[in-house]
Amino acid sequence: MAARLNDYKNQISKPSYVDSSFDYYRFTDIISKEDNEFRLKLRAWLEKEVQPTINDYVERAEFPEEYIPKIRETQVFHYLVDQPFGKGKSILTQGVMAAELSRIDAGLGTFAIVQAGLLTATIDQLGNENQRQKYVPLLRDLQLTGGWGLTENKFGSDATSLQTTVQKTEGGWLLNGDKTWIGNGNRDIMVVWARNVENNKIQGFIVDLKAKGVRSEVLKHKLALRIVQNCQITFTNVFIPEENMLSKATDFQKGTAKILLHSRLMVCWLVAGICMGVYDNVIKYISNRKQFGVPISSFQLQQEKLARIMSNTQAILLFAHRISQMYDNKKITLGQVALAKAFCTERAREVARLGREMLGGNGIIFDNYVMKAFADIEALYTYEGTYDINSLVGGRELTGVAAFKVPKKNK
């Protein structure tokens, strides 16, 4: 009897806690065994090789070049690229791996999504076979890295009005204009969306960032996604060889919109990763931090906030899972993805805010993750379509009425 009472006392004094938000509702049951094994391997590698040093780069707003060969060795980008060039059997597989990157640092996750979900996916889906064979393996193995250029100084949400132009010339095209907020815009190559002056259509081109006439400058004083090198880029009579025109990117709907469907979905997974990171860091902190002689995890207010963090995280994970299923089954619409992106980023703002509150003063030190998440989620709330625009894209699909394009007046 005494032994049993002591055992019971120890259970009360040393409570166990749920240390992984990904596992709480057995999310592992709905991904393949192979994917989960790689996910766990990737998580262990990230916690050992990246987590101890990533915040040094965050503080200096520098990209960690030393990680590139190490990331290449993990082959995580093989899971972020579709077959046959990669192991990405589905966007669900790609999303789960992206979430693990974002769980450690959303800047690292964003680098991966720009590289794989935008640049590589665009060439893979909209390029011809020669372009795919030439670029996709190099991008998958990080032998080439780069960005994706749609946003301009004067045109952000109103992307269809972009002013960067291409004009036919002997042997190719001449590119003129500007792009801004281009992640990885100081690397090797990028896809540029530009207006063909001959037919007024928005088309896609592969551009060498070291070509004559390209000027790239890293944007300074950015507080979110600090390791991502967002750039202001200008193009002055940049020559693009004919073979660098993406043959299937013939207009905005067939080209740009198709990729935005893919990338906005992947943002939902990055958001899920941020929320996982918040919960996983908060639960450890509040379980070990004592005030008034007890762990602060025993306080009712802390438990209520933690329950909201977990609930929002699960909602985001399940939302991301469902739209991934629909995407893989080719039954998804742009409005459905836009609505998901808007909801997930809005809920994640609450997750980050609650996590920051729960850590008190220590919550503003980004070594504890939550302040970093608090800043980073603001970028995800805005990029790949702002919350407002994505809500209206969803609203347009629900009502059949576009609220953000002013109707042209009849002459």
N, C-alpha and C positions, 0 to 999 in steps of 0.2 A: 504493500500500500504506500509506504513512504517513497519508494522508488518511483511509483506512478505519479505521486503528487509532485515530486521534484521535476519529473519529466514534463508534467503539465505546466508547472511554474516557468520552466525554461522556454516553453512554447509561447507563453504570454510575454515574457520579458524580452524575447528575441524573435519578434514576428518576422515572417518571410514576406517579401513583397514582389509584385509583378515587375520584373526589370526590363521587359521587352514589349513595347506596344505592338510590334508586328505579330507577336505570337498570342496575344491575349484572346482574340477571337479565332484562333487557329487558322490564320491566313495561310499558313504553310500547307494546309489541306487542299487549297485550290490552285497551287502551282505544282509543276512537276517535281519529282524527286531530284532529277538532274539539276534543274534550275535552283532548287533550294540548297543543294549541296554546294553549288558554285557561289550562291549568295552568301552562305555562311563563311566560305573560304575568303570571299572578297571582304566581308565585314571584318574578319580577323586580321586580314592584311592591312586594311585601312586603319584599324585601331592601333596596330603596331607601327606601321611605317609612315602614316600621314598625320594622324591625330596629334602626336607629340610636337610636330613642327609647323603645322599649317597656319597657326595663329601668328607666327612670326612674319609670315608673308602677308597675312591679313593686315597686320599693323603697318607694314611698309607699303601696302597696296601694290605688291609685286606678284607676278605669276611665278609659281615654283617650277622652274625649268628642270630642276633635278628630279621631279616626279615623272617626267615623260618616259625615260627608259624603264623606270620601275612599273609604271602603269602598262606599258607595252608588254612587259613580262607576264602580267596577270592575265592578259588576253581579255580583259573586260570589254574592250571595244569590239571583239568578235561577237559578243552577245548583244551589242548595241547596233549591229549592222545586219540587215536582212540576208537570208540565204540567197544565192549560193556563196556570196563572198564572206558572209559571217555565219554565226550560229543562232542569230535571232529568229527563232521559229515563229515568233509572234510579237506584237507590240507589248503584250503583257510581260513577256520575258524581258524585253528592253526596259520597260518601265520599272520593274522590280529592281534591276541593277542600277538604274539611274537614281532611284530612291535611296539606295545604300550609299551612293556617292554623296548625295545631298544631306543625308543624315550626319555626315562628318563635316561637310562644308557645302553650302548651296552654291558658292562660286565654283567649286570643283564640279558639281553637278551641272551647272550652267555651261562651263567649258565643254563638257562631254556632249550636252544636248546640241550646242551650236555646231560642234565638230561632226557628230554622228546624226542627230535628228534633223538638222537643217542642211549643212553643206553636203555631207555624204549622201543623205537621203535624196536630196535634190538631183544630184548627178546620177544616182542609182535609178531613180524613178523617172526622170525626165531626159536623161542623156541617151545617146546612141550607144551601141555595143562597144565601139572603140573608146569612147569616153569612159564608160563604166570599167572596162578592162584596164585603162591607163590610170585612172584616179582612185577608184574605190579601194583596191588593196593597199595603196599607199596611205590613204586617209584612215583606213581601219587600223593600220599598224603605226599610226602617228609619225610616219616618215614625212608626210605633208600635213600641215595643220592650217586652219583658216576660218573664215567667217561667211556671213550671209547678209547681203545688203539690200534692204527694202526701205527703211526709214530715212527720211531726208530732213534737212534743217526746217523746211517750211511745210513738210507733209509727214505726219505721223499716223494718226488714226485714219486720215483720209488718204490711204495708200494708193488708191486707184488714180489719184491726181498727180502722182509723182512727176518730176520734171527732168530727171536725168535722162539723157538721150543717147541713142546709137544711130549712126548714119553709115550707110554702105559706102565702102571704099574698095579699092583694088586689093583683093586677097583677104578681105575681112571687113571690120567695122571700126569706126572711131567713136569712142565713149567720152562724153562730157557731162559733168554734173557733180553732185555731192551725195554722200551718205553719212549718217551720224548714228551714234550709239551702237556701232558695229562691234559686237564681241569677237575677240580673236582677230581684230582688224589690222593687226601689225605682224601677221604671220606670213604664210606663203602664198595662198590663193584665197579667192572668195567667189561666191556666186553673186552677181550683180543683176538686179532687175532694173531695166531701162526701157524707155519708150522709143520704139522704132519710128523715126520721123516720116517714113514712107507710108506706113499703114496705121500709125497712131496706137498700135498695140503694145502692151507691156510684155517683154520677152526676157528670157534668162540667158546669162553668159558667164562662162568661167574666165576669171580675170587674174592674171599674175600680179600680185601686190608689189613685186619688184620691177614691174614694167615702167618704162619712161612715161612720165606724166601723172603717175600715181603719187599722191602725197597723203601720208597717214600720220595722225597725231593723237596720242592717248589723251582722253579726257581726264582732267585732274579734279581733285577735291570731291570724289565720290565716296559716299559712306556705306553704300550697300554693295554686295558682291565684289569686295575690294580686290580680290586676286584676278578677277576678269578684266582684261584690258579692252575696255570699250573705246572705240576710236572715232574721230572725225576724219573722213576721207574725202579728198577732192580728186576728180579725174579731169585732166586737161589733154584733149586729143590723144587719149590712150588707144593704141592699136590693139584690137582683139582679132586674132586669126580666125578665119572662117570656121575651122574645126572646133572652135571653143563656143560656138553658139549651141545651146541646148535644144535639140531638134524637137522635143515634145513640149517645150515651154513656149507655146505659140501665142498665148494671151493670158490675162490675169486669172481667169476662171480655170483654164486647163493647166496652168502652171503654178502661180503663186498660191492661189486658194487651196490647191491640193496639198501643198507642203504645209500651209498654215494649219490645216486639219490635223496633220500628223504632229506638228510641233506643239500646238496648243494642248493636245492630249498628253504629250510627254511632260509639259509643265505641271499638269496635275500630279504626276508621279514625283517630280521634284518637290512640290508642295507637301506631298505625303511624307517624303524623306525629312523635310524640315520639322514637321510635326512629330515624327518618330524621334528625331534628335532631341526635341524639346522634352518630350515625356521621359525618354531614357535618361537624360541628364537630371531632370527635376526630381525624379523618384529617388535617385541615388543621393542627391543633396539633402532632401527633406528627411530621408531615413537616417542620415548620419548627423545632421545638424541638430543640436539640442538647445532649447531655451526653457527656462523655468524648470530645469531638471529632467525634461523629457524630449524625445525627438519631436520636431515640429510637424512631422507626418501624423501625429496623434491629434492635432487640432482640427476641429470641425471645418473651419474656413479653408484650411489647406486641402482637406479631403474633397470638399465640394469643388474647388477649383481644379484639382487633379482629375476628378471624375469628368468635368467638362472637357479638359484637355484630351483625355482618352476617348470620350464620345466623339468629339470632332475629328480626331485622328482616324477613328474607325470609319466614320462617315466618308471621309476623303478617300481612304484606301478602297472602300467598297464602291464608291463612285468611279474612281479611276479604273478599278477592275471591270466594272460593268461596261464603261465606254470602250475599254480595250477589247472586250469580247465582241462588241458590236462592230468595232473597226476591223478586227480580224475576220469577221463574217461579212464584211463589206455592206453593213446595214446601218451605218452611222451618217449623220448629217452635220454640216458645219454649225448649225444652230444648237444641236445637242452637245457638241464639244465645247462650244463657246459658253453655254450655260454652265457646264461642269467646271470649266476653267474659272468662271466668275465666282461660283459658289465655293469652290475649294480654296481659292486665294482669300476670299473674304473670311471664311471660317478659320483659316490658318492665322490670320491677323489676331484673332481672339486667342488662339493657342499660344502664340508668341507673347502676347500681352500678359496673359495669366501666368505663364512660366516666369516672365520677368518679375512680376509681382511676388511670386512665391519665394524667390531667392532674396528678396529684400535688397539691401545695398549691394550685396555681392552679385546681384542680377545684372548690374551694369558693366561688369567685367566680362569681356567676351571669351575669356578662358573657360567660363562656365556655360558657354554656348548660347544661352537664351537671348542675350543682348545682340549677338551676331544674327540670330534667327529673327529677332525683332526688326532689325534693319533690312536684312535680306528679303524678307517676305514682302516688303514694300516694293522692291524691284519686280518680284514675280507677280504681284498684284497689278503691275503696270505693263510689263513687257509682254510681247505676243498678244497684244490687244488689251487695252485697259479694262478694268472692271465694268465701267459704264458701257464701253463699246461692245464688249462680249455679252453683257446683259441685253443690249438692244439687238444684237445679232440673234440671240435666242428669242427675244420678243418679236422680232420680225417674222421668225418662223412660226411662232405661236399664233400671231394675229393675221399674218399675211400682209402687214403694212410696215414699210420701212420708216423708222422715226429719225434716222440720222442722215439721210440724203434729202436735201431740200429739192422738191420737185422743180423742174425747169418750167419757167413761165412761157406760155404760148405767145409767139410774136404776133 
